[in-house]
Amino acid sequence: MDTWIREVVTKKVTLAVGLMSGTSLDGIDAALVQITGKGKDVQAQLLHFQTLAYTSEERARLLQLCSPDTSNVALICETNHWLGKKFAEATLNLLQTVGRSPEDIDFISSHGQTIYHMPEKGATLQIGELAEIAERTGILTVGDFRPSDIAAGGEGAPLVPFIDNLLFRHHSKGRILLNIGGIGNMTVLPPSHQEDDIIAFDTGPGNVLIDGFVQRATKGQQTYDQDGQLAGQGRVDHDWLQDLLDRDEYLQAAPPKSTGRERYNQTWIEARWKEGEHRGLSIPDRVATATQYTIESISQALQFDTVKRVNIEELLVGGGGAQNPRIMAGLQEALDVDVHKMDDVTPITSEAKEAVAFALLGYAFLNGEANTIPTATGATKEVSMGKLVIPSRYLLNQGSV
């Protein structure tokens, strides 16, 4: 076993597959990544990216797990193994697309799917069984990153800032990298900074309320507001918007902090939907208000003292929210910085960034390197996050460990 891992980490060029399933529950993102260098000199090249979409039934199944009201231990247990098989399928589909075999790949690194996140109680749970991935692909598999940071006193999130620091820092410009998925998260990168200066946290709801309203309105026929069209047909109810912002305790909490569907879940979405209904608002008005809620929550996040101390010149936006013209225009109007799509500025596409990030987190773990930023997660120290699964192919080819 030691010999095999040593061979992986001593290669000049390493091939990895990064896997990610986020809070939007759109599907499994799979990135084929070429990695060179070590430590702060690491470089990543995205060779190919694709998504294995969830069916509406699969998405509903995962959503069911994210609330104590609809989940149970038997369903979690079963879905953990089913999802591991699905992650393996996403990997093998990717390799088939690019004409590679599993033997060409040095390791897989999987984020899994977060179904509940309780950092205030020192707990988090990601599913997508690593043993299923390793066994079905025959590839060394790394995953389950967050618990190691939580064990060191951190939030277990956000984790992507470690990669933002390596790949996207600018020598003269202060940057914020903002990802708007189901939940929004940002990394604040001062120019020519030290790692201790990095600030990162979840901003609150990203697309989760917008998507929930659209799915509710279309009975699941649409999963998001394409090009912000529904929001564009409506008007923002500013009284309701202010009430929503005032009641959202998470937005008021200072970083470091993290959140997810344990807070912004289906019960929460349904309650907001009924509030809009009781106010007599049309569906476009509700979606427009939800869209402005996302914009305002991000704008508020820039007002924390730790963020304001940094001279920010650019906001680079990725995730599904970057494809919504209403959000992008709203951010530009609300903020006194240049707002760009991440894809227009950086070589790694925003849709692939998180999958690439987890490939690099796995690479650092295999090299025995720290792969967290304590100022982002609130941990008391750096740790090397991850767990390792050896596929049985190793035992068959090399003998007993």
HELIX and SHEET records of a PDB file:
HELIX    1   1 ASP A    2  VAL A    9  1                                   8    
HELIX    2   2 GLY A   39  ASP A   41  5                                   3    
HELIX    3   3 SER A   56  LEU A   65  1                                  10    
HELIX    4   4 VAL A   73  VAL A   98  1                                  26    
HELIX    5   5 PRO A  102  ASP A  104  5                                   3    
HELIX    6   6 PRO A  119  LYS A  121  5                                   3    
HELIX    7   7 LEU A  130  THR A  137  1                                   8    
HELIX    8   8 ARG A  146  ALA A  151  1                                   6    
HELIX    9   9 PRO A  161  PHE A  168  1                                   8    
HELIX   10  10 GLU A  195  ASP A  197  5                                   3    
HELIX   11  11 VAL A  208  ALA A  217  1                                  10    
HELIX   12  12 GLN A  226  GLY A  228  5                                   3    
HELIX   13  13 GLN A  229  GLN A  233  1                                   5    
HELIX   14  14 HIS A  238  ARG A  247  1                                  10    
HELIX   15  15 GLU A  249  GLN A  252  1                                   4    
HELIX   16  16 GLN A  266  HIS A  278  1                                  13    
HELIX   17  17 ILE A  283  ALA A  301  1                                  19    
HELIX   18  18 ASP A  305  LYS A  308  1                                   4    
HELIX   19  19 GLY A  320  GLN A  323  5                                   4    
HELIX   20  20 PRO A  325  ALA A  334  1                                  10    
HELIX   21  21 MET A  342  ASP A  344  5                                   3    
HELIX   22  22 SER A  350  LEU A  366  1                                  17    
HELIX   23  23 PRO A  374  THR A  377  1                                   4    
HELIX   24  24 SER A  392  GLN A  398  1                                   7    
SHEET    1   A 6 GLN A  43  ALA A  53  0                                        
SHEET    2   A 6 GLY A  27  THR A  36 -1                                        
SHEET    3   A 6 THR A  14  MET A  20 -1                                        
SHEET    4   A 6 PHE A 107  SER A 110  1                                        
SHEET    5   A 6 THR A 141  GLY A 143  1                                        
SHEET    6   A 6 LYS A 387  VAL A 389 -1                                        
SHEET    1   B 2 GLN A 113  MET A 118  0                                        
SHEET    2   B 2 ALA A 123  ILE A 127 -1                                        
SHEET    1   C 5 ILE A 199  PRO A 205  0                                        
SHEET    2   C 5 ILE A 183  LEU A 189 -1                                        
SHEET    3   C 5 GLY A 174  ILE A 180 -1                                        
SHEET    4   C 5 ILE A 312  GLY A 318  1                                        
SHEET    5   C 5 ASP A 338  LYS A 341  1                                        
END                                                                             
